[in-house]
Amino acid sequence: MTTKRIVIGVCGGIACYKVCDVVSLLYQKGFDVTVIMTAAAQKFVKPFTFQTLSHRKVYTDMFDEASYDPTHIYLADNADLFLVAPATADIIAKLAVGIADDLLTTCALALKAPLMLAPSMNDNMWNHPTVKANLATLGARGALVIAPDAGYLACDRVGTGRLPAPDAIVAAVEKMLGPGPGRALAQGK
């Protein structure tokens, strides 16, 4: 079984801390996970956290001087799946209209692999006609959207807009790519 490569684009929503569990679970299941973080995401979680959980470099800047390859093309060409979590209203809009103003969005535009979105936002934003139209546009292009959960939101309200549970996101990934090969962990360390 070949190891599937997943690029996870982490956006700046409060729920990005839950993506740490997604990265850890996918790594444990044997997937090769690479994380791209927006500048806003780095306000909530530091890149080192994702680096530790994925055991890979975390990308935060499109102009990485340590690489001769155009990073966005390299990441896009080598992905079996591009997962955006949390997919904020901002990133959904950018992807729908083709704005490429950071590493995550330029990588998404260069992508040939499937795109999966795990939205997370305030319930009013989730229900806004613009967000629905942008998601419909992305869906028509083949993007898979994992519907957000209902429950207590960070804005001190109850409604639909919570990031789907990490297990649900991982299950959606495995449904698309098949199960991970597992990771042989050293015992007694």
ZAMARGU-4260 file (C-alpha; in steps of 0.2 Angstrom, whole numbers, plus 5000, padded with zeros to 4 digits):
<rodrens>
0) 5000/5000/5000 | 5007/5017/4995 | 5007/5031/5008 | 4994/5044/5003 | 5000/5062/5004
5) 4988/5075/5012 | 4991/5093/5012 | 4981/5102/5026 | 4978/5121/5024 | 4975/5128/5042
10) 4965/5145/5042 | 4963/5157/5056 | 4948/5152/5065 | 4947/5148/5083 | 4944/5130/5079
15) 4961/5128/5071 | 4967/5120/5088 | 4956/5105/5084 | 4965/5102/5068 | 4980/5097/5079
20) 4970/5081/5083 | 4966/5079/5064 | 4985/5080/5060 | 4989/5068/5074 | 4976/5055/5070
25) 4980/5055/5051 | 4999/5053/5055 | 4995/5039/5067 | 4985/5031/5053 | 5000/5031/5042
30) 4996/5046/5030 | 5010/5058/5025 | 5003/5075/5032 | 5010/5092/5027 | 5003/5108/5034
35) 5001/5125/5027 | 4996/5139/5039 | 4989/5156/5035 | 4996/5171/5045 | 4980/5171/5054
40) 4981/5153/5059 | 4998/5156/5067 | 4989/5168/5079 | 4980/5153/5087 | 4992/5139/5085
45) 5011/5140/5082 | 5019/5130/5067 | 5030/5120/5079 | 5014/5111/5086 | 5010/5105/5068
50) 5028/5101/5064 | 5029/5090/5080 | 5012/5081/5076 | 5016/5079/5057 | 5034/5075/5059
55) 5036/5087/5044 | 5041/5105/5040 | 5026/5117/5041 | 5024/5129/5027 | 5019/5147/5032
60) 5027/5158/5018 | 5026/5157/4999 | 5043/5164/4997 | 5053/5150/5006 | 5071/5154/5002
65) 5077/5137/5008 | 5069/5129/4992 | 5073/5131/4974 | 5056/5124/4969 | 5040/5135/4968
70) 5033/5129/4985 | 5015/5130/4980 | 5018/5120/4964 | 5028/5107/4973 | 5015/5104/4987
75) 5000/5104/4974 | 5009/5092/4963 | 5013/5080/4977 | 4996/5080/4986 | 4983/5066/4985
80) 4971/5077/4994 | 4970/5095/5000 | 4960/5097/5016 | 4956/5115/5022 | 4952/5115/5040
85) 4945/5126/5047 | 4938/5132/5031 | 4933/5150/5036 | 4921/5161/5026 | 4936/5171/5020
90) 4946/5156/5013 | 4930/5149/5005 | 4927/5165/4996 | 4945/5166/4990 | 4944/5149/4983
95) 4927/5152/4975 | 4934/5167/4965 | 4952/5162/4963 | 4961/5174/4974 | 4979/5168/4976
100) 4987/5180/4989 | 4996/5167/5000 | 5003/5150/5000 | 4987/5141/5004 | 4977/5149/4990
105) 4990/5148/4977 | 4993/5130/4981 | 4974/5127/4980 | 4974/5135/4962 | 4988/5124/4956
110) 4980/5108/4963 | 4975/5093/4953 | 4970/5082/4968 | 4953/5083/4976 | 4949/5097/4988
115) 4940/5094/5004 | 4933/5108/5015 | 4929/5107/5034 | 4920/5124/5037 | 4920/5132/5054
120) 4912/5149/5057 | 4898/5159/5067 | 4881/5152/5063 | 4875/5168/5054 | 4891/5167/5043
125) 4887/5149/5039 | 4869/5153/5034 | 4874/5169/5024 | 4869/5168/5006 | 4886/5173/5000
130) 4894/5158/5009 | 4881/5146/5003 | 4884/5152/4985 | 4903/5151/4987 | 4901/5133/4993
135) 4890/5129/4979 | 4903/5136/4967 | 4916/5125/4975 | 4905/5110/4975 | 4901/5112/4957
140) 4920/5111/4954 | 4921/5095/4963 | 4926/5101/4981 | 4919/5090/4995 | 4912/5099/5010
145) 4911/5091/5027 | 4896/5100/5035 | 4899/5109/5051 | 4892/5103/5067 | 4879/5111/5078
150) 4882/5116/5096 | 4890/5129/5107 | 4900/5141/5097 | 4915/5152/5102 | 4904/5168/5100
155) 4894/5162/5115 | 4879/5156/5105 | 4872/5139/5100 | 4870/5135/5082 | 4878/5127/5067
160) 4896/5131/5062 | 4907/5121/5073 | 4921/5112/5065 | 4917/5094/5062 | 4924/5082/5075
165) 4942/5077/5071 | 4936/5059/5070 | 4923/5064/5057 | 4936/5073/5047 | 4948/5058/5047
170) 4933/5047/5042 | 4929/5058/5027 | 4948/5057/5022 | 4948/5038/5023 | 4932/5037/5014
175) 4940/5047/5000 | 4958/5039/5000 | 4955/5023/5009 | 4962/5018/5025 | 4979/5023/5030
180) 4993/5010/5031 | 4995/5012/5049 | 5011/5017/5058 | 5022/5005/5066 | 5026/5013/5083
185) 5042/5008/5093 | 5037/5000/5109 | 5046/5004/5125 | 5052/5021/5121
</rodrens>
